[in-house]
């Protein structure tokens, strides 16, 4: 699995990161990310599973 961001790559190479995930996992990520130079500084936030208005109305009707 490649790194999601430059911050993650940096953290995995700290002593705390190595202790948490293990050197085998860091080596696996390094191998998967070899040559990847266009990493964002921080990974984008994941979107929440939000409902649109139509779905919200349907859910409200189920409880009525």
N, CA, C and O atoms as a Maestro MAE file, in Angstrom:
{
 s_m_m2io_version
 :::
 2.0.0
}

f_m_ct {
 s_m_title
 :::
 protein
 m_atom[256] {
  # First column is atom index #
  i_m_mmod_type
  r_m_x_coord
  r_m_y_coord
  r_m_z_coord
  i_m_residue_number
  s_m_chain_name
  s_m_pdb_residue_name
  s_m_pdb_atom_name
  i_m_atomic_number
  :::
  1 25 0.855 -1.168 0.000 1 A "UNK " " N  " 7
  2 3 0.000 0.000 0.000 1 A "UNK " " CA " 6
  3 2 0.903 1.233 0.000 1 A "UNK " " C  " 6
  4 15 1.777 1.341 0.860 1 A "UNK " " O  " 8
  5 25 0.721 2.151 -0.923 2 A "UNK " " N  " 7
  6 3 1.566 3.345 -0.962 2 A "UNK " " CA " 6
  7 2 1.144 4.377 0.084 2 A "UNK " " C  " 6
  8 15 0.037 4.335 0.621 2 A "UNK " " O  " 8
  9 25 2.055 5.296 0.351 3 A "UNK " " N  " 7
  10 3 1.769 6.378 1.290 3 A "UNK " " CA " 6
  11 2 0.672 7.275 0.735 3 A "UNK " " C  " 6
  12 15 0.571 7.463 -0.477 3 A "UNK " " O  " 8
  13 25 -0.157 7.833 1.629 4 A "UNK " " N  " 7
  14 3 -1.229 8.739 1.220 4 A "UNK " " CA " 6
  15 2 -0.749 10.183 1.194 4 A "UNK " " C  " 6
  16 15 -1.328 11.013 0.493 4 A "UNK " " O  " 8
  17 25 0.314 10.498 1.957 5 A "UNK " " N  " 7
  18 3 0.792 11.871 2.007 5 A "UNK " " CA " 6
  19 2 2.258 11.898 2.418 5 A "UNK " " C  " 6
  20 15 2.805 10.907 2.902 5 A "UNK " " O  " 8
  21 25 2.877 13.050 2.214 6 A "UNK " " N  " 7
  22 3 4.262 13.227 2.641 6 A "UNK " " CA " 6
  23 2 4.356 13.194 4.164 6 A "UNK " " C  " 6
  24 15 5.359 12.738 4.713 6 A "UNK " " O  " 8
  25 25 3.327 13.671 4.843 7 A "UNK " " N  " 7
  26 3 3.323 13.642 6.305 7 A "UNK " " CA " 6
  27 2 3.319 12.205 6.820 7 A "UNK " " C  " 6
  28 15 4.006 11.895 7.793 7 A "UNK " " O  " 8
  29 25 2.561 11.337 6.184 8 A "UNK " " N  " 7
  30 3 2.524 9.929 6.586 8 A "UNK " " CA " 6
  31 2 3.892 9.286 6.347 8 A "UNK " " C  " 6
  32 15 4.380 8.530 7.188 8 A "UNK " " O  " 8
  33 25 4.502 9.580 5.217 9 A "UNK " " N  " 7
  34 3 5.829 9.035 4.927 9 A "UNK " " CA " 6
  35 2 6.825 9.483 6.001 9 A "UNK " " C  " 6
  36 15 7.624 8.684 6.491 9 A "UNK " " O  " 8
  37 25 6.767 10.763 6.358 10 A "UNK " " N  " 7
  38 3 7.666 11.274 7.387 10 A "UNK " " CA " 6
  39 2 7.436 10.626 8.738 10 A "UNK " " C  " 6
  40 15 8.392 10.282 9.432 10 A "UNK " " O  " 8
  41 25 6.185 10.459 9.115 11 A "UNK " " N  " 7
  42 3 5.862 9.854 10.411 11 A "UNK " " CA " 6
  43 2 6.334 8.409 10.476 11 A "UNK " " C  " 6
  44 15 6.870 7.981 11.498 11 A "UNK " " O  " 8
  45 25 6.144 7.659 9.409 12 A "UNK " " N  " 7
  46 3 6.534 6.250 9.415 12 A "UNK " " CA " 6
  47 2 8.043 6.080 9.579 12 A "UNK " " C  " 6
  48 15 8.494 5.030 10.037 12 A "UNK " " O  " 8
  49 25 8.829 7.094 9.215 13 A "UNK " " N  " 7
  50 3 10.281 6.995 9.333 13 A "UNK " " CA " 6
  51 2 10.810 7.578 10.634 13 A "UNK " " C  " 6
  52 15 12.027 7.646 10.812 13 A "UNK " " O  " 8
  53 25 9.944 8.003 11.551 14 A "UNK " " N  " 7
  54 3 10.375 8.441 12.873 14 A "UNK " " CA " 6
  55 2 10.479 7.219 13.781 14 A "UNK " " C  " 6
  56 15 9.897 6.175 13.484 14 A "UNK " " O  " 8
  57 25 11.213 7.339 14.884 15 A "UNK " " N  " 7
  58 3 11.282 6.202 15.823 15 A "UNK " " CA " 6
  59 2 9.907 5.796 16.363 15 A "UNK " " C  " 6
  60 15 9.642 4.607 16.539 15 A "UNK " " O  " 8
  61 25 9.030 6.771 16.628 16 A "UNK " " N  " 7
  62 3 7.686 6.461 17.118 16 A "UNK " " CA " 6
  63 2 6.873 5.711 16.070 16 A "UNK " " C  " 6
  64 15 6.166 4.755 16.389 16 A "UNK " " O  " 8
  65 25 6.978 6.148 14.826 17 A "UNK " " N  " 7
  66 3 6.253 5.497 13.743 17 A "UNK " " CA " 6
  67 2 6.753 4.090 13.487 17 A "UNK " " C  " 6
  68 15 5.962 3.173 13.265 17 A "UNK " " O  " 8
  69 25 8.061 3.920 13.516 18 A "UNK " " N  " 7
  70 3 8.637 2.581 13.335 18 A "UNK " " CA " 6
  71 2 8.178 1.643 14.445 18 A "UNK " " C  " 6
  72 15 7.879 0.476 14.194 18 A "UNK " " O  " 8
  73 25 8.123 2.162 15.686 19 A "UNK " " N  " 7
  74 3 7.703 1.323 16.812 19 A "UNK " " CA " 6
  75 2 6.229 0.950 16.699 19 A "UNK " " C  " 6
  76 15 5.830 -0.154 17.068 19 A "UNK " " O  " 8
  77 25 5.419 1.885 16.183 20 A "UNK " " N  " 7
  78 3 3.979 1.640 16.111 20 A "UNK " " CA " 6
  79 2 3.613 0.652 15.004 20 A "UNK " " C  " 6
  80 15 2.848 -0.281 15.248 20 A "UNK " " O  " 8
  81 25 4.139 0.838 13.802 21 A "UNK " " N  " 7
  82 3 3.736 -0.002 12.674 21 A "UNK " " CA " 6
  83 2 4.731 -1.116 12.370 21 A "UNK " " C  " 6
  84 15 4.369 -2.112 11.745 21 A "UNK " " O  " 8
  85 25 5.963 -0.962 12.797 22 A "UNK " " N  " 7
  86 3 6.974 -1.989 12.566 22 A "UNK " " CA " 6
  87 2 7.772 -1.732 11.309 22 A "UNK " " C  " 6
  88 15 7.254 -1.178 10.339 22 A "UNK " " O  " 8
  89 25 9.029 -2.132 11.322 23 A "UNK " " N  " 7
  90 3 9.892 -1.895 10.162 23 A "UNK " " CA " 6
  91 2 9.463 -2.664 8.908 23 A "UNK " " C  " 6
  92 15 9.741 -2.232 7.790 23 A "UNK " " O  " 8
  93 25 8.787 -3.803 9.093 24 A "UNK " " N  " 7
  94 3 8.331 -4.567 7.928 24 A "UNK " " CA " 6
  95 2 7.269 -3.797 7.149 24 A "UNK " " C  " 6
  96 15 7.271 -3.787 5.918 24 A "UNK " " O  " 8
  97 25 6.361 -3.154 7.884 25 A "UNK " " N  " 7
  98 3 5.298 -2.377 7.234 25 A "UNK " " CA " 6
  99 2 5.897 -1.157 6.541 25 A "UNK " " C  " 6
  100 15 5.485 -0.811 5.434 25 A "UNK " " O  " 8
  101 25 6.870 -0.501 7.185 26 A "UNK " " N  " 7
  102 3 7.521 0.661 6.576 26 A "UNK " " CA " 6
  103 2 8.219 0.237 5.281 26 A "UNK " " C  " 6
  104 15 8.140 0.945 4.276 26 A "UNK " " O  " 8
  105 25 8.888 -0.892 5.297 27 A "UNK " " N  " 7
  106 3 9.555 -1.381 4.088 27 A "UNK " " CA " 6
  107 2 8.540 -1.691 2.996 27 A "UNK " " C  " 6
  108 15 8.789 -1.426 1.820 27 A "UNK " " O  " 8
  109 25 7.391 -2.254 3.385 28 A "UNK " " N  " 7
  110 3 6.337 -2.553 2.403 28 A "UNK " " CA " 6
  111 2 5.792 -1.272 1.779 28 A "UNK " " C  " 6
  112 15 5.595 -1.207 0.565 28 A "UNK " " O  " 8
  113 25 5.549 -0.251 2.604 29 A "UNK " " N  " 7
  114 3 5.058 1.027 2.084 29 A "UNK " " CA " 6
  115 2 6.105 1.682 1.191 29 A "UNK " " C  " 6
  116 15 5.769 2.246 0.150 29 A "UNK " " O  " 8
  117 25 7.384 1.608 1.595 30 A "UNK " " N  " 7
  118 3 8.452 2.186 0.777 30 A "UNK " " CA " 6
  119 2 8.513 1.505 -0.592 30 A "UNK " " C  " 6
  120 15 8.675 2.169 -1.615 30 A "UNK " " O  " 8
  121 25 8.384 0.199 -0.603 31 A "UNK " " N  " 7
  122 3 8.431 -0.541 -1.868 31 A "UNK " " CA " 6
  123 2 7.246 -0.175 -2.763 31 A "UNK " " C  " 6
  124 15 7.408 -0.011 -3.973 31 A "UNK " " O  " 8
  125 25 6.050 -0.048 -2.166 32 A "UNK " " N  " 7
  126 3 4.852 0.291 -2.941 32 A "UNK " " CA " 6
  127 2 4.888 1.731 -3.437 32 A "UNK " " C  " 6
  128 15 4.273 2.048 -4.455 32 A "UNK " " O  " 8
  129 25 5.603 2.607 -2.730 33 A "UNK " " N  " 7
  130 3 5.639 4.032 -3.081 33 A "UNK " " CA " 6
  131 2 6.889 4.420 -3.859 33 A "UNK " " C  " 6
  132 15 7.120 5.608 -4.086 33 A "UNK " " O  " 8
  133 25 7.688 3.469 -4.267 34 A "UNK " " N  " 7
  134 3 8.948 3.764 -4.941 34 A "UNK " " CA " 6
  135 2 8.712 4.621 -6.179 34 A "UNK " " C  " 6
  136 15 7.909 4.277 -7.047 34 A "UNK " " O  " 8
  137 25 9.425 5.739 -6.245 35 A "UNK " " N  " 7
  138 3 9.325 6.626 -7.390 35 A "UNK " " CA " 6
  139 2 8.154 7.596 -7.336 35 A "UNK " " C  " 6
  140 15 7.987 8.410 -8.244 35 A "UNK " " O  " 8
  141 25 7.354 7.526 -6.304 36 A "UNK " " N  " 7
  142 3 6.193 8.415 -6.186 36 A "UNK " " CA " 6
  143 2 6.663 9.761 -5.645 36 A "UNK " " C  " 6
  144 15 7.103 9.851 -4.498 36 A "UNK " " O  " 8
  145 25 6.573 10.799 -6.457 37 A "UNK " " N  " 7
  146 3 7.087 12.107 -6.056 37 A "UNK " " CA " 6
  147 2 6.002 13.160 -5.907 37 A "UNK " " C  " 6
  148 15 6.284 14.272 -5.461 37 A "UNK " " O  " 8
  149 25 4.782 12.839 -6.266 38 A "UNK " " N  " 7
  150 3 3.719 13.848 -6.275 38 A "UNK " " CA " 6
  151 2 2.769 13.687 -5.088 38 A "UNK " " C  " 6
  152 15 1.561 13.871 -5.240 38 A "UNK " " O  " 8
  153 25 3.291 13.350 -3.921 39 A "UNK " " N  " 7
  154 3 2.429 13.192 -2.747 39 A "UNK " " CA " 6
  155 2 2.017 14.557 -2.213 39 A "UNK " " C  " 6
  156 15 2.833 15.479 -2.191 39 A "UNK " " O  " 8
  157 25 0.777 14.702 -1.786 40 A "UNK " " N  " 7
  158 3 0.374 15.962 -1.145 40 A "UNK " " CA " 6
  159 2 1.012 16.059 0.241 40 A "UNK " " C  " 6
  160 15 1.365 15.043 0.840 40 A "UNK " " O  " 8
  161 25 1.156 17.271 0.741 41 A "UNK " " N  " 7
  162 3 1.712 17.451 2.085 41 A "UNK " " CA " 6
  163 2 0.840 16.754 3.119 41 A "UNK " " C  " 6
  164 15 1.352 16.071 4.007 41 A "UNK " " O  " 8
  165 25 -0.457 16.919 3.011 42 A "UNK " " N  " 7
  166 3 -1.422 16.253 3.897 42 A "UNK " " CA " 6
  167 2 -2.460 15.551 3.034 42 A "UNK " " C  " 6
  168 15 -2.794 16.018 1.945 42 A "UNK " " O  " 8
  169 25 -2.967 14.429 3.526 43 A "UNK " " N  " 7
  170 3 -4.005 13.694 2.806 43 A "UNK " " CA " 6
  171 2 -5.326 14.445 2.929 43 A "UNK " " C  " 6
  172 15 -5.598 15.036 3.974 43 A "UNK " " O  " 8
  173 25 -6.152 14.433 1.883 44 A "UNK " " N  " 7
  174 3 -7.452 15.109 1.985 44 A "UNK " " CA " 6
  175 2 -8.359 14.383 2.968 44 A "UNK " " C  " 6
  176 15 -8.271 13.168 3.142 44 A "UNK " " O  " 8
  177 25 -9.224 15.151 3.602 45 A "UNK " " N  " 7
  178 3 -10.182 14.580 4.548 45 A "UNK " " CA " 6
  179 2 -11.168 13.701 3.793 45 A "UNK " " C  " 6
  180 15 -11.554 14.015 2.667 45 A "UNK " " O  " 8
  181 25 -11.569 12.615 4.407 46 A "UNK " " N  " 7
  182 3 -12.566 11.749 3.793 46 A "UNK " " CA " 6
  183 2 -13.936 12.374 3.966 46 A "UNK " " C  " 6
  184 15 -14.227 12.995 4.989 46 A "UNK " " O  " 8
  185 25 -14.775 12.202 2.949 47 A "UNK " " N  " 7
  186 3 -16.124 12.740 3.015 47 A "UNK " " CA " 6
  187 2 -16.971 11.885 3.944 47 A "UNK " " C  " 6
  188 15 -16.832 10.663 3.989 47 A "UNK " " O  " 8
  189 25 -17.841 12.542 4.675 48 A "UNK " " N  " 7
  190 3 -18.775 11.810 5.521 48 A "UNK " " CA " 6
  191 2 -19.907 11.289 4.658 48 A "UNK " " C  " 6
  192 15 -20.213 11.861 3.612 48 A "UNK " " O  " 8
  193 25 -20.517 10.228 5.086 49 A "UNK " " N  " 7
  194 3 -21.665 9.691 4.366 49 A "UNK " " CA " 6
  195 2 -22.879 10.536 4.715 49 A "UNK " " C  " 6
  196 15 -23.659 10.192 5.604 49 A "UNK " " O  " 8
  197 25 -23.025 11.626 4.014 50 A "UNK " " N  " 7
  198 3 -24.148 12.508 4.288 50 A "UNK " " CA " 6
  199 2 -25.295 12.205 3.326 50 A "UNK " " C  " 6
  200 15 -25.080 11.731 2.210 50 A "UNK " " O  " 8
  201 25 -26.487 12.481 3.771 51 A "UNK " " N  " 7
  202 3 -27.681 12.237 2.974 51 A "UNK " " CA " 6
  203 2 -28.057 13.505 2.226 51 A "UNK " " C  " 6
  204 15 -27.915 14.609 2.751 51 A "UNK " " O  " 8
  205 25 -28.536 13.345 1.000 52 A "UNK " " N  " 7
  206 3 -29.068 14.509 0.316 52 A "UNK " " CA " 6
  207 2 -30.509 14.724 0.795 52 A "UNK " " C  " 6
  208 15 -31.028 13.920 1.569 52 A "UNK " " O  " 8
  209 25 -31.139 15.773 0.353 53 A "UNK " " N  " 7
  210 3 -32.461 16.139 0.857 53 A "UNK " " CA " 6
  211 2 -33.491 15.040 0.611 53 A "UNK " " C  " 6
  212 15 -34.287 14.738 1.500 53 A "UNK " " O  " 8
  213 25 -33.491 14.439 -0.575 54 A "UNK " " N  " 7
  214 3 -34.459 13.387 -0.899 54 A "UNK " " CA " 6
  215 2 -34.305 12.167 0.006 54 A "UNK " " C  " 6
  216 15 -35.297 11.598 0.462 54 A "UNK " " O  " 8
  217 25 -33.081 11.775 0.261 55 A "UNK " " N  " 7
  218 3 -32.838 10.639 1.147 55 A "UNK " " CA " 6
  219 2 -33.256 10.966 2.576 55 A "UNK " " C  " 6
  220 15 -33.770 10.105 3.290 55 A "UNK " " O  " 8
  221 25 -33.037 12.201 2.988 56 A "UNK " " N  " 7
  222 3 -33.413 12.628 4.326 56 A "UNK " " CA " 6
  223 2 -34.927 12.583 4.507 56 A "UNK " " C  " 6
  224 15 -35.413 12.174 5.561 56 A "UNK " " O  " 8
  225 25 -35.673 12.998 3.491 57 A "UNK " " N  " 7
  226 3 -37.136 12.968 3.551 57 A "UNK " " CA " 6
  227 2 -37.629 11.524 3.638 57 A "UNK " " C  " 6
  228 15 -38.532 11.225 4.419 57 A "UNK " " O  " 8
  229 25 -37.046 10.634 2.847 58 A "UNK " " N  " 7
  230 3 -37.437 9.225 2.892 58 A "UNK " " CA " 6
  231 2 -37.180 8.622 4.266 58 A "UNK " " C  " 6
  232 15 -38.008 7.869 4.777 58 A "UNK " " O  " 8
  233 25 -36.052 8.943 4.861 59 A "UNK " " N  " 7
  234 3 -35.743 8.426 6.200 59 A "UNK " " CA " 6
  235 2 -36.736 8.966 7.229 59 A "UNK " " C  " 6
  236 15 -37.174 8.231 8.114 59 A "UNK " " O  " 8
  237 25 -37.089 10.234 7.118 60 A "UNK " " N  " 7
  238 3 -38.035 10.823 8.063 60 A "UNK " " CA " 6
  239 2 -39.392 10.183 7.934 60 A "UNK " " C  " 6
  240 15 -40.080 9.986 8.935 60 A "UNK " " O  " 8
  241 25 -39.799 9.849 6.702 61 A "UNK " " N  " 7
  242 3 -41.100 9.209 6.497 61 A "UNK " " CA " 6
  243 2 -41.130 7.803 7.073 61 A "UNK " " C  " 6
  244 15 -42.191 7.336 7.489 61 A "UNK " " O  " 8
  245 25 -40.013 7.126 7.107 62 A "UNK " " N  " 7
  246 3 -39.944 5.781 7.682 62 A "UNK " " CA " 6
  247 2 -40.253 5.810 9.171 62 A "UNK " " C  " 6
  248 15 -40.805 4.846 9.701 62 A "UNK " " O  " 8
  249 25 -39.916 6.877 9.843 63 A "UNK " " N  " 7
  250 3 -40.128 6.967 11.291 63 A "UNK " " CA " 6
  251 2 -41.454 7.605 11.662 63 A "UNK " " C  " 6
  252 15 -41.794 7.691 12.842 63 A "UNK " " O  " 8
  253 25 -42.202 8.052 10.671 64 A "UNK " " N  " 7
  254 3 -43.501 8.706 10.955 64 A "UNK " " CA " 6
  255 2 -44.593 7.674 11.125 64 A "UNK " " C  " 6
  256 15 -45.746 8.030 11.368 64 A "UNK " " O  " 8
  :::
 }
 m_bond[255] {
  # First column is bond index #
  i_m_from
  i_m_to
  i_m_order
  :::
  1 1 2 1
  2 2 3 1
  3 3 4 2
  4 3 5 1
  5 5 6 1
  6 6 7 1
  7 7 8 2
  8 7 9 1
  9 9 10 1
  10 10 11 1
  11 11 12 2
  12 11 13 1
  13 13 14 1
  14 14 15 1
  15 15 16 2
  16 15 17 1
  17 17 18 1
  18 18 19 1
  19 19 20 2
  20 19 21 1
  21 21 22 1
  22 22 23 1
  23 23 24 2
  24 23 25 1
  25 25 26 1
  26 26 27 1
  27 27 28 2
  28 27 29 1
  29 29 30 1
  30 30 31 1
  31 31 32 2
  32 31 33 1
  33 33 34 1
  34 34 35 1
  35 35 36 2
  36 35 37 1
  37 37 38 1
  38 38 39 1
  39 39 40 2
  40 39 41 1
  41 41 42 1
  42 42 43 1
  43 43 44 2
  44 43 45 1
  45 45 46 1
  46 46 47 1
  47 47 48 2
  48 47 49 1
  49 49 50 1
  50 50 51 1
  51 51 52 2
  52 51 53 1
  53 53 54 1
  54 54 55 1
  55 55 56 2
  56 55 57 1
  57 57 58 1
  58 58 59 1
  59 59 60 2
  60 59 61 1
  61 61 62 1
  62 62 63 1
  63 63 64 2
  64 63 65 1
  65 65 66 1
  66 66 67 1
  67 67 68 2
  68 67 69 1
  69 69 70 1
  70 70 71 1
  71 71 72 2
  72 71 73 1
  73 73 74 1
  74 74 75 1
  75 75 76 2
  76 75 77 1
  77 77 78 1
  78 78 79 1
  79 79 80 2
  80 79 81 1
  81 81 82 1
  82 82 83 1
  83 83 84 2
  84 83 85 1
  85 85 86 1
  86 86 87 1
  87 87 88 2
  88 87 89 1
  89 89 90 1
  90 90 91 1
  91 91 92 2
  92 91 93 1
  93 93 94 1
  94 94 95 1
  95 95 96 2
  96 95 97 1
  97 97 98 1
  98 98 99 1
  99 99 100 2
  100 99 101 1
  101 101 102 1
  102 102 103 1
  103 103 104 2
  104 103 105 1
  105 105 106 1
  106 106 107 1
  107 107 108 2
  108 107 109 1
  109 109 110 1
  110 110 111 1
  111 111 112 2
  112 111 113 1
  113 113 114 1
  114 114 115 1
  115 115 116 2
  116 115 117 1
  117 117 118 1
  118 118 119 1
  119 119 120 2
  120 119 121 1
  121 121 122 1
  122 122 123 1
  123 123 124 2
  124 123 125 1
  125 125 126 1
  126 126 127 1
  127 127 128 2
  128 127 129 1
  129 129 130 1
  130 130 131 1
  131 131 132 2
  132 131 133 1
  133 133 134 1
  134 134 135 1
  135 135 136 2
  136 135 137 1
  137 137 138 1
  138 138 139 1
  139 139 140 2
  140 139 141 1
  141 141 142 1
  142 142 143 1
  143 143 144 2
  144 143 145 1
  145 145 146 1
  146 146 147 1
  147 147 148 2
  148 147 149 1
  149 149 150 1
  150 150 151 1
  151 151 152 2
  152 151 153 1
  153 153 154 1
  154 154 155 1
  155 155 156 2
  156 155 157 1
  157 157 158 1
  158 158 159 1
  159 159 160 2
  160 159 161 1
  161 161 162 1
  162 162 163 1
  163 163 164 2
  164 163 165 1
  165 165 166 1
  166 166 167 1
  167 167 168 2
  168 167 169 1
  169 169 170 1
  170 170 171 1
  171 171 172 2
  172 171 173 1
  173 173 174 1
  174 174 175 1
  175 175 176 2
  176 175 177 1
  177 177 178 1
  178 178 179 1
  179 179 180 2
  180 179 181 1
  181 181 182 1
  182 182 183 1
  183 183 184 2
  184 183 185 1
  185 185 186 1
  186 186 187 1
  187 187 188 2
  188 187 189 1
  189 189 190 1
  190 190 191 1
  191 191 192 2
  192 191 193 1
  193 193 194 1
  194 194 195 1
  195 195 196 2
  196 195 197 1
  197 197 198 1
  198 198 199 1
  199 199 200 2
  200 199 201 1
  201 201 202 1
  202 202 203 1
  203 203 204 2
  204 203 205 1
  205 205 206 1
  206 206 207 1
  207 207 208 2
  208 207 209 1
  209 209 210 1
  210 210 211 1
  211 211 212 2
  212 211 213 1
  213 213 214 1
  214 214 215 1
  215 215 216 2
  216 215 217 1
  217 217 218 1
  218 218 219 1
  219 219 220 2
  220 219 221 1
  221 221 222 1
  222 222 223 1
  223 223 224 2
  224 223 225 1
  225 225 226 1
  226 226 227 1
  227 227 228 2
  228 227 229 1
  229 229 230 1
  230 230 231 1
  231 231 232 2
  232 231 233 1
  233 233 234 1
  234 234 235 1
  235 235 236 2
  236 235 237 1
  237 237 238 1
  238 238 239 1
  239 239 240 2
  240 239 241 1
  241 241 242 1
  242 242 243 1
  243 243 244 2
  244 243 245 1
  245 245 246 1
  246 246 247 1
  247 247 248 2
  248 247 249 1
  249 249 250 1
  250 250 251 1
  251 251 252 2
  252 251 253 1
  253 253 254 1
  254 254 255 1
  255 255 256 2
  :::
 }
}
